[in-house]
Amino acid sequence: MKKLGFIGLGNMGSAIIGGILGSGRAVPEDIIGSDHSQQGRERAEELYKIATTGDNREVARKADILFFAVKPQFLDDVLTEIRDELPEGQLIVSIVAGRSVSYYQKMLGEKVRLVRLMPNTPALVGAGMTAACCSPGVTKEEMEEVGDLCRTFSLFEVVPETLFDAVTGVSGSSPAYVFMFIEAMADAAVLGGMPRAQAYKFAAQAVLGSAKMMLDTGKHPGELKDMVCSPAGTTIEAVRVLEERGFRSAVIEGTVACIEKSAEMNASKN
């Protein structure tokens, strides 16, 4: 197994490490990580038994595949620190939001071999969705290797970088919208007399099961909706009210606003 290095051992970096180790694709001895926080390093050592260090340069030197999993505001400093330490032929994988391939080419040179990922927070429970694109020097085999690693904690799709803002809207940020939906449904159930904890469980499982049903059957969401809507029944009455209140339009407009904000932020940083 190639040596995997992680600069950043926060929630997302840890989720990736946990997925890879849990799948058996690597053992702790194959991974080294760095973090500015001693607490973060100790947590990773305790959870995953991997080697850690406070020196980003050490990780950069030792890794065959180097993951960047830091906050965007820290990335400039990290790249300035480690760019002279990168071995020839090293593959870089970045999950840093809002940093394009061209940004890395400016910071690390035109020949940088980079895979840009955009996972989402359900990766923390092994149920994420990850988009990927790459720089010209990355081979098909290397992209598949990264995909295999990503599939240990998420679904994986290669998309053009031009669609990454759309990915932000429909996947990267959308767990927040879904959590709002779950919370609202649970509030209604509480209004109907159900205990709060039980309401959250019913609402969350309904969303989880519905999503799985769509993915597993491959059916159009409209078709699956129609299967639940009996004539003159309770479900079609709820659908009528949701449509009357602009439910779908609100979701569309909110997602579009997210996409536009992502594009604006990326334009200012890259």
MIPA-14447 format. One record per residue: y, x, z negated of N, C-alpha, C, CB in turn; residue in three letters. Coordinates in steps of 0.1 Angstrom, whole numbers, padded with zeros to 4 digits, always signed. Atoms other than C-alpha are relative to their C-alpha. Glycine has a CB too. Layout:
YXZYXZYXZYXZALA ...
//
This chain:
-0012+0008+0000+0000+0000+0000+0012+0009+0000+0000-0010-0012MET -0013-0007+0000+0035+0012+0008+0007-0002-0014+0009-0005+0011LYS -0008+0000+0012+0058+0020-0021+0012-0010+0002+0005+0014-0004LYS -0011+0010-0001+0082-0010-0027+0010+0004-0011-0006-0014-0002LEU -0011-0003+0009+0116-0003-0043+0009-0012-0001+0007+0012+0004GLY -0009+0011+0002+0139-0029-0058+0012+0004-0007-0007-0012-0008PHE -0012-0002+0006+0175-0024-0065+0006-0013-0004+0011+0008+0009ILE -0003+0014+0005+0183-0054-0087-0012-0006-0005+0007-0008+0011GLY +0012+0006+0006+0158-0069-0111+0004-0013-0007-0006+0009-0010LEU -0004+0013+0005+0175-0103-0117-0010-0010+0004+0014-0004+0005GLY +0009+0011-0002+0160-0137-0111-0007+0001+0013+0007-0013-0001ASN +0007+0000-0013+0154-0134-0074-0008+0012+0003+0011-0001+0011MET +0008-0012-0001+0143-0098-0074-0013-0001-0008+0008+0012-0005GLY +0012+0002+0008+0119-0107-0102-0010-0010+0006+0004-0004-0014SER +0009+0010-0007+0106-0137-0083-0008+0006+0011+0009-0012+0005ALA +0007-0007-0011+0098-0116-0053-0011+0009-0006+0010+0008+0008ILE +0010-0009+0006+0080-0090-0075-0012-0008-0005+0007+0009-0011ILE +0011+0008+0005+0061-0117-0093-0009-0006+0010+0006-0011-0009GLY +0008+0006-0011+0050-0133-0061-0009+0010+0007+0008-0006+0011GLY +0008-0011-0007+0038-0100-0045-0011+0004-0009+0009+0012+0003ILE +0011-0004+0009+0019-0089-0076-0010-0011-0003+0006+0004-0014LEU +0010+0011+0002+0004-0124-0082-0009-0002+0012+0008-0012-0003GLY +0008+0002-0011-0009-0124-0047-0011+0011+0002+0008-0001+0013SER +0009-0011-0001-0027-0091-0051+0004+0009+0011-0014-0005+0002GLY -0004-0009-0011-0008-0075-0022+0005+0013-0005+0011-0007+0008ARG -0004-0013+0006+0004-0048-0045-0004+0000-0015+0015+0002+0002ALA +0003-0001+0015-0003-0035-0080+0013+0006-0006-0013+0010-0003VAL -0013-0005+0006+0024-0025-0105+0003+0015+0004-0001-0001-0015PRO -0003-0014-0003+0020+0012-0096+0006+0002+0014-0013+0008+0000GLU -0006-0001-0014+0032+0004-0060+0015-0004-0001-0007-0010+0009ASP -0014+0005+0001+0066-0009-0073+0008+0008-0010+0000-0015-0003ILE -0010-0006+0009+0096+0008-0088+0013-0008+0002+0003+0015+0004ILE -0012+0008+0000+0128-0010-0097+0011+0006-0008-0002-0014-0004GLY -0011-0004+0008+0163-0003-0109+0009-0011-0003+0008+0012+0007SER -0010+0011+0003+0190-0024-0126+0010+0007-0010-0007-0012-0007ASP -0011-0006+0008+0223-0016-0143-0002-0005-0015+0014-0004+0005HIS +0002+0006+0013+0211-0037-0173-0013+0005-0006+0000-0015+0001SER +0012-0005+0007+0187-0021-0198-0009-0012-0003+0004+0008-0012GLN +0008+0012+0003+0176-0056-0208-0008-0005+0012+0009-0011-0005GLN +0007+0004-0013+0168-0064-0171-0012+0010+0002+0009+0000+0011GLY +0011-0010-0002+0147-0032-0169-0011-0002-0009+0005+0014-0001ARG +0010+0003+0010+0129-0039-0201-0008-0012+0003+0006+0000-0014GLU +0007+0012-0003+0121-0074-0190-0010+0002+0011+0011-0011+0004ARG +0009-0003-0011+0106-0062-0157-0012+0008-0004+0008+0007+0011ALA +0011-0008+0005+0085-0036-0175-0010-0009-0008+0006+0011-0008GLU +0009+0009+0008+0072-0062-0199-0008-0010+0008+0008-0007-0011GLU +0007+0011-0008+0065-0089-0174-0010+0005+0011+0011-0008+0007LEU +0007-0004-0012+0052-0069-0145-0006+0014-0001+0009+0000+0012TYR +0006-0014+0002+0043-0034-0159+0004+0010+0011-0015-0001-0001LYS -0005-0009-0011+0063-0017-0131+0008+0011-0006+0008-0008+0011ILE -0009-0010+0004+0082+0015-0134+0014-0004+0003-0004+0014+0007ALA -0014+0003-0002+0119+0011-0138+0009+0012-0004+0005-0012-0009THR -0010-0011+0002+0150+0033-0139+0014-0005+0001-0002+0012+0010THR -0014+0004-0001+0187+0031-0143+0007+0007+0012+0008+0003-0012GLY -0005-0009-0011+0191+0054-0112-0003-0007+0013-0005+0014-0001ASP +0003+0006-0013+0194+0035-0079-0004+0010+0010+0013-0007+0005ASN +0003-0011-0010+0192+0068-0060-0015+0003-0001+0008+0012-0003ARG +0014-0003+0002+0157+0074-0075-0008-0010+0008-0004+0001-0014GLU +0007+0010-0007+0145+0041-0062+0001+0001+0015+0005-0014-0004VAL -0003-0002-0014+0161+0047-0028-0008+0011+0006+0015+0003+0003ALA +0007-0012-0005+0144+0081-0024-0015-0003+0000+0002+0012-0009ARG +0014+0001+0001+0109+0069-0034-0006-0012+0008-0004-0003-0015LYS +0005+0012-0006+0106+0035-0016-0002+0002+0015+0010-0011-0002ALA +0002+0001-0014+0090+0030+0018+0007-0013+0005-0015-0001+0003ASP -0007+0013-0003+0104-0006+0018+0009-0002-0012-0010-0012+0002ILE -0010+0001+0011+0136-0009-0002+0007-0013+0001+0011+0011+0002LEU -0006+0013+0001+0148-0043-0013+0014+0001-0008-0009-0010-0008PHE -0013+0002+0007+0185-0050-0022+0000-0014-0005+0012+0003+0010PHE +0000+0013+0006+0186-0078-0047+0011-0001-0011-0013-0003-0007ALA -0012+0000+0009+0221-0074-0062+0010-0010+0003+0007+0014+0000VAL -0010+0009-0003+0251-0096-0064+0009+0006+0011+0009-0004-0013LYS -0008-0005-0011+0273-0094-0033+0012+0009-0004+0006-0011+0008PRO -0012-0008+0004+0303-0080-0053-0004+0014-0004+0007-0007-0011GLN +0005-0013+0004+0282-0050-0063-0005+0008+0011-0010-0001-0011PHE +0008-0007-0011+0267-0041-0029+0008+0011+0005-0002-0010+0011LEU -0007-0011-0006+0295-0019-0016-0002+0013-0008+0015-0003+0000ASP +0002-0012+0009+0292+0004-0046-0014+0005+0000+0003-0004-0015ASP +0014-0004-0001+0254+0004-0044-0003+0008+0013-0009-0012-0001VAL +0002-0007-0013+0254+0014-0007+0007+0013+0000+0004-0009+0011LEU -0007-0013+0001+0280+0041-0013-0008+0010-0008+0014-0002-0005THR +0008-0009+0009+0258+0055-0041-0012+0005+0007-0003-0008-0012GLU +0014-0004-0004+0225+0056-0023-0001+0004+0015-0009-0012-0002ILE +0001-0002-0015+0233+0060+0015-0005+0014+0004+0013-0004+0007ARG +0004-0013-0003+0227+0097+0014-0014+0004-0005+0010+0010-0005ASP +0013-0002+0006+0194+0093-0003-0012-0007+0008-0001-0005-0015GLU +0010+0008-0007+0176+0071+0022-0009+0008+0009+0007-0011+0008LEU +0009-0008-0008+0145+0087+0037+0000-0005+0015-0014-0001-0005PRO +0001+0004-0014+0141+0086+0075-0012-0009+0002-0001+0013+0009GLU +0010+0009-0003+0121+0057+0087-0002-0011-0010-0013+0007+0001GLY +0000+0010+0010+0127+0036+0056+0004-0014+0005+0008+0004-0012GLN -0003+0014-0003+0127-0002+0060+0008-0006-0011-0012-0008+0004LEU -0009+0006+0011+0155-0020+0041-0001-0015+0002+0014+0005+0001ILE +0001+0014+0000+0151-0056+0031+0011-0005-0009-0014-0005-0004VAL -0011+0004+0008+0182-0074+0018-0001-0015-0002+0013+0003+0006SER -0001+0014+0003+0184-0108+0000+0015-0003-0004-0010-0004-0011ILE -0014+0002+0005+0222-0104-0007+0007-0010+0009+0007+0014+0001VAL -0007+0011-0007+0241-0135+0003+0013+0005+0007+0003-0012-0009ALA -0013-0002-0007+0269-0133+0029+0002+0014+0005+0010-0003-0010GLY -0001-0013-0006+0262-0098+0042-0008+0001+0013-0004+0011-0010ARG +0007+0001-0013+0253-0096+0079-0006+0014+0003+0010-0004+0011SER +0006-0012-0005+0233-0070+0098+0011+0010+0004-0009-0003+0012VAL -0010-0009-0004+0265-0056+0112+0007+0007-0012+0011-0008+0008SER -0005-0006+0012+0278-0050+0077-0008+0012-0004+0001-0011-0012TYR +0008-0011+0004+0249-0028+0069+0000+0011+0011-0015-0004-0001TYR -0002-0010-0010+0253-0010+0102+0013+0008-0002+0000-0006+0014GLN -0013-0007+0004+0289-0002+0092-0002+0009-0012+0011-0010-0002LYS +0001-0008+0012+0279+0010+0058-0011+0011+0000-0004-0010-0011MET +0011-0010+0000+0246+0028+0066-0003+0006+0013-0012-0007-0005LEU +0002-0006-0014+0249+0036+0103-0007-0009+0009-0009+0013-0001GLY +0005+0009-0010+0240+0019+0135-0015-0001+0001+0005+0004+0013GLU +0015-0001-0001+0203+0030+0133-0007-0006-0012-0004+0014+0002LYS +0006+0005+0012+0197+0013+0100-0011-0010+0004+0010-0007-0009VAL +0012+0009-0003+0163-0006+0100+0000-0010-0011-0013+0008+0002ARG -0003+0010+0010+0171-0038+0082-0006-0013+0003+0015-0001-0002LEU +0004+0014-0001+0155-0072+0076+0009-0007-0010-0015-0002-0003VAL -0009+0008+0009+0180-0097+0062-0007-0013-0003+0014-0003+0007ARG +0007+0012+0005+0165-0125+0041+0010-0010-0006-0012+0003-0009LEU -0007+0010+0009+0179-0157+0027-0011-0009-0006+0010-0008+0009MET +0009+0008+0008+0155-0171+0001+0008-0011-0007-0009+0008-0010PRO -0007+0009+0009+0164-0200-0022-0007+0000-0014+0000-0014+0006ASN +0005-0001+0014+0159-0206-0059-0014-0005-0003+0010-0007-0009THR +0013+0003+0002+0126-0224-0057-0010+0011+0001-0004-0012+0008PRO +0008-0012+0000+0112-0190-0050-0004+0004-0014+0007+0012+0007ALA +0003-0003+0014+0113-0186-0088-0013-0007-0005+0011-0005-0009LEU +0013+0006+0004+0083-0210-0090-0010+0000+0012+0003-0015-0004VAL +0009-0002-0011+0066-0198-0058+0000-0010+0011-0014+0001-0005GLY -0001+0011-0009+0079-0227-0037+0013+0001+0008-0001-0013-0007ALA -0012-0002-0006+0108-0212-0019+0000-0002+0015+0005+0014-0002GLY -0001+0000-0014+0120-0213+0017+0009+0012+0004+0007-0013+0006MET -0007-0012-0004+0131-0180+0033+0002+0002+0015-0008+0013-0005THR -0004-0003-0014+0149-0173+0065+0001+0015+0002+0013-0007+0005ALA -0001-0014-0002+0148-0139+0081+0005+0003+0014-0014+0006-0001ALA -0004-0006-0013+0165-0119+0109+0000+0015-0002+0014-0005+0005CYS +0002-0014+0002+0165-0082+0116+0009+0008+0010-0014+0004+0002CYS -0008-0009-0009+0184-0053+0132-0010+0004+0011+0005+0013-0008SER +0008-0003-0012+0172-0040+0166-0011+0010-0002+0009+0005+0011PRO +0011-0010+0002+0151-0011+0152-0012-0005-0007+0006+0011-0007GLY +0011+0005+0007+0127-0033+0133-0011-0005+0010+0004-0011-0010VAL +0011+0004-0009+0093-0037+0150-0006-0014-0004-0011+0011-0001THR +0007+0013+0002+0073-0069+0153-0010+0001-0012-0007-0005+0012LYS +0009-0003+0010+0047-0054+0130+0007+0000-0014-0008+0012+0002GLU -0008-0001+0013+0073-0046+0103+0005-0014-0004+0011+0010+0002GLU -0005+0013+0003+0087-0081+0105-0011-0009-0005+0006-0007+0013MET +0011+0007+0005+0053-0095+0100-0004+0004-0014-0012+0001+0010GLU +0003-0006+0013+0047-0072+0071+0010-0006-0011+0001+0015+0000GLU -0010+0006+0009+0079-0085+0054-0003-0015-0001+0014+0002+0006VAL +0004+0014+0001+0068-0121+0063-0012-0002-0010-0003-0005+0013GLY +0012+0001+0009+0035-0115+0045+0004+0001-0015-0011+0010+0004ASP -0005-0002+0014+0053-0103+0014+0008-0013-0004+0009+0012-0001LEU -0008+0012+0003+0077-0133+0015-0009-0013-0002+0010-0003+0011CYS +0009+0012+0001+0048-0158+0019-0007+0000-0014-0010+0000+0011ARG +0006+0000+0013+0037-0148-0016+0009-0009-0010-0001+0014-0006THR -0009+0008+0008+0067-0168-0030+0007-0011+0007+0010+0009-0007PHE -0007+0010-0007+0079-0190-0002-0006-0002+0014+0015+0004+0002SER +0002+0001-0014+0076-0204+0033+0009+0010+0007+0002-0014+0006LEU -0007-0011-0007+0089-0179+0059+0003-0004+0014-0007+0013-0002PHE -0004+0003-0014+0108-0185+0092+0009+0011+0005+0005-0014+0001GLU -0009-0009-0006+0124-0160+0115+0010-0009+0008-0007+0010+0010VAL -0010+0007-0007+0157-0174+0128+0011+0009+0005+0006-0011-0009VAL -0012-0008-0004+0187-0160+0147+0010+0001-0011+0006-0005+0013PRO -0010-0002+0010+0214-0146+0125+0011-0010+0001+0005+0014+0000GLU -0011+0010-0003+0238-0171+0141-0003-0013-0008+0001-0003+0015THR +0004+0012+0007+0219-0198+0122+0000+0001-0015-0014-0005+0004LEU +0001-0002+0014+0222-0183+0088+0010-0008-0008+0003+0015-0003PHE -0009+0009+0008+0252-0204+0078-0006-0014-0001+0013-0001+0008ASP +0008+0013+0001+0231-0235+0087-0011+0001-0010-0005-0004+0014ALA +0010-0002+0010+0203-0221+0066+0006-0001-0014-0007+0014+0002VAL -0006+0001+0013+0227-0218+0037+0002-0015-0004+0014+0006+0000THR -0002+0014+0003+0235-0255+0040-0012-0008-0002+0008-0007+0011GLY +0012+0008+0001+0200-0269+0045-0010+0005-0009-0006-0001+0014VAL +0010-0006+0009+0181-0245+0023+0005+0008-0011-0009+0009+0008SER -0005-0009+0010+0200-0219+0004+0007-0007-0011+0009+0010+0006GLY -0008+0007+0010+0224-0243-0014-0006-0014-0003+0014-0002+0005SER +0004+0013+0001+0205-0275-0010-0008-0004-0013-0008-0004+0012SER +0006+0004+0013+0184-0273-0042+0010-0006-0010-0006+0012-0007PRO -0010+0007+0009+0217-0282-0060+0001-0015+0003+0013+0007+0001ALA -0001+0014-0004+0219-0314-0040-0012-0008-0005+0002-0002+0016TYR +0013+0006+0004+0183-0322-0047+0000-0003-0015-0012+0008+0004VAL -0001+0002+0014+0188-0317-0084+0009-0011-0004+0004+0014-0007PHE -0010+0011+0002+0218-0340-0083-0007-0014+0003+0012+0001+0008MET +0007+0012-0004+0196-0366-0066-0010-0004-0011-0007+0002+0014PHE +0010+0002+0011+0168-0362-0092+0007-0005-0013-0008+0013-0003ILE -0007+0004+0012+0193-0365-0120+0005-0014+0001+0012+0009-0003GLU -0005+0013-0002+0209-0396-0105-0011-0011-0001+0007-0002+0013ALA +0011+0009+0001+0175-0413-0101-0005-0002-0014-0012+0004+0009MET +0005+0000+0014+0165-0404-0136+0010-0008-0009-0001+0014-0006ALA -0010+0007+0007+0198-0418-0149-0002-0015+0002+0015+0003+0004ASP +0003+0014-0003+0190-0451-0132-0012-0005-0008-0002-0003+0015ALA +0012+0003+0008+0155-0451-0148+0003-0002-0015-0011+0010+0002ALA -0004+0001+0014+0171-0445-0182+0007-0013-0002+0009+0012-0004VAL -0007+0013+0000+0194-0475-0175-0010-0011-0001+0009-0001+0012LEU +0010+0010+0000+0162-0494-0169-0009+0000-0012-0008+0001+0013GLY +0008+0000+0013+0148-0485-0203-0010+0012-0001-0008-0012-0001GLY +0010-0011+0001+0127-0453-0195+0006+0011-0008-0004+0005+0014MET -0005-0011+0007+0130-0424-0219+0004+0012+0009-0011+0005-0010PRO -0006-0010-0009+0150-0395-0205-0010+0010+0006+0011+0007-0007ARG +0009-0011-0004+0123-0368-0204-0010-0006+0010-0008+0006-0012ALA +0009+0006-0009+0099-0392-0187+0006-0004+0013-0006-0013-0007GLN -0007+0003-0012+0125-0403-0162+0001+0012+0009+0014-0006-0003ALA -0001-0012-0008+0131-0367-0151-0014+0004+0006+0004+0012-0009TYR +0013-0003-0005+0093-0362-0147-0003-0009+0012-0011-0001-0011LYS +0003+0009-0011+0089-0393-0125+0008+0003+0012+0002-0015-0005PHE -0009-0003-0011+0119-0385-0104-0003+0013+0007+0015+0000-0005ALA +0003-0013-0006+0110-0348-0099-0013+0000+0008+0000+0010-0011ALA +0013+0001-0007+0074-0356-0090+0001-0008+0013-0010-0005-0009GLN -0002+0008-0012+0085-0382-0065+0006+0008+0011+0009-0012-0003ALA -0006-0009-0010+0107-0356-0047-0010+0010+0004+0013+0007-0006VAL +0010-0011-0003+0080-0329-0049-0011-0006+0009-0006+0005-0013LEU +0011+0006-0008+0053-0353-0036+0005-0004+0014-0006-0012-0007GLY -0005+0004-0013+0075-0367-0008+0002+0012+0009+0013-0007-0002SER -0002-0012-0009+0084-0332+0005-0014+0005+0004+0007+0010-0008ALA +0014-0005-0004+0047-0322+0004-0006-0009+0010-0009+0001-0013LYS +0006+0010-0010+0037-0354+0022+0005+0003+0014+0003-0014-0005MET -0006-0003-0013+0061-0346+0050-0005+0013+0006+0016+0000-0001MET +0005-0013-0005+0051-0310+0053-0015+0000+0004+0002+0011-0010LEU +0014+0000-0002+0014-0317+0051-0004-0009+0012-0008-0005-0012ASP +0004+0009-0010+0013-0347+0075+0007+0003+0013+0004-0014-0004THR -0007-0003-0012+0039-0334+0100+0007-0012+0006-0009+0006+0010GLY -0007+0013-0005+0053-0370+0103+0015+0001-0002-0006-0012-0008LYS -0014+0001+0001+0089-0377+0109+0004-0007-0013+0006-0008+0013HIS -0004+0006+0013+0108-0385+0077+0003-0015+0001+0012+0007-0006PRO -0002+0014-0002+0119-0418+0092-0013-0009+0000+0008-0002+0013GLY +0013+0007+0000+0083-0428+0098-0006-0001-0014-0010+0007+0009GLU +0005+0000+0014+0073-0419+0062+0009-0010-0008+0001+0014-0006LEU -0008+0009+0007+0103-0439+0049-0004-0014+0004+0015+0002+0004LYS +0004+0013-0005+0092-0469+0070-0013-0005-0007-0001-0001+0015ASP +0013+0003+0007+0057-0467+0054+0002-0006-0014-0009+0012+0000MET -0003+0005+0014+0073-0474+0020+0007-0013+0000+0008+0011-0008VAL -0009+0012-0001+0096-0502+0031-0008-0012+0004+0011+0003+0009CYS +0007+0012-0003+0076-0534+0028+0010-0011+0004-0009-0005-0012SER -0009+0010-0004+0092-0565+0044+0005-0008-0013-0006-0010+0009PRO -0006+0007+0011+0116-0582+0019-0003+0006-0014-0004-0014+0000ALA +0004-0006+0012+0106-0557-0007+0011+0008-0008-0012+0009+0002GLY -0010-0007+0009+0122-0535-0034+0006+0012+0007-0007+0004-0013THR -0005-0013-0005+0124-0503-0014+0010-0002+0011-0012+0007+0006THR -0010+0003-0010+0142-0518+0016+0013-0005-0005-0006-0010+0011ILE -0013+0005+0007+0167-0534-0008+0007+0013-0005-0004-0009-0011GLU -0007-0012+0004+0174-0499-0022+0006+0007+0011-0010+0009-0008ALA -0005-0006-0012+0177-0485+0013+0013-0006+0005-0011+0000+0011VAL -0012+0007-0005+0202-0512+0022+0012+0004-0008-0003-0015-0002ARG -0011-0004+0009+0224-0503-0008+0004+0014+0003-0003-0003-0015VAL -0004-0014-0002+0222-0466-0002+0007+0002+0014-0013+0009+0001LEU -0007+0000-0013+0232-0471+0035+0014-0006-0001-0008-0007+0011GLU -0013+0006+0002+0260-0494+0024+0010+0009-0007-0002-0013-0008GLU -0008-0009+0007+0273-0467+0001+0002+0013+0007-0006+0002-0014ARG -0002-0012-0007+0272-0440+0027-0009+0012-0004+0014+0004+0000GLY +0009-0010+0006+0242-0421+0013-0002+0012+0010-0013-0006-0004PHE +0003-0010-0010+0232-0403+0045+0012+0007+0005-0008-0006+0012ARG -0012-0006-0004+0267-0397+0056+0006+0010-0010+0011-0011+0003SER -0005-0009+0011+0276-0381+0022-0008+0013+0000-0002-0007-0014ALA +0009-0012+0000+0246-0358+0025+0004+0009+0012-0015-0004+0001VAL -0003-0007-0012+0255-0348+0061+0014+0007-0002+0001-0010+0012ILE -0013-0006+0002+0292-0342+0052+0000+0011-0010+0010-0011-0004GLU +0001-0011+0010+0284-0322+0021-0007+0012+0006-0008-0005-0012GLY +0007-0012-0006+0259-0300+0040+0009+0007+0010-0013-0005+0007THR -0009-0006-0009+0284-0295+0068+0011+0008-0007+0006-0011+0009VAL -0011-0007+0007+0311-0285+0043-0006+0013-0005+0005-0008-0012ALA +0007-0012+0004+0286-0260+0029-0001+0011+0011-0014-0003-0006CYS +0002-0009-0011+0279-0245+0063+0013+0006+0004-0006-0008+0012ILE -0013-0005-0004+0316-0242+0071+0005+0010-0010+0010-0012+0001GLU -0004-0010+0010+0323-0225+0038-0007+0013+0001-0002-0006-0014LYS +0008-0012-0002+0295-0201+0044+0005+0008+0011-0015-0003+0002SER -0005-0007-0012+0309-0192+0078+0013+0006-0003+0002-0010+0012ALA -0013-0006+0004+0344-0187+0063-0002+0012-0008+0008-0011-0007GLU +0002-0012+0009+0331-0164+0036-0006+0012+0007-0010-0004-0011MET +0006-0011-0008+0310-0144+0060+0010+0007+0009-0012-0005+0008ASN -0011-0005-0009+0339-0140+0084+0009+0010-0007+0008-0011+0007ALA -0010-0008+0008+0360-0125+0056-0007+0013-0005+0005-0008-0011SER +0007-0011+0007+0333-0101+0044-0007+0010+0010-0010-0005-0009LYS +0008-0008-0009+0316-0088+0076+0009+0005+0012-0012-0008+0005ASN 
//
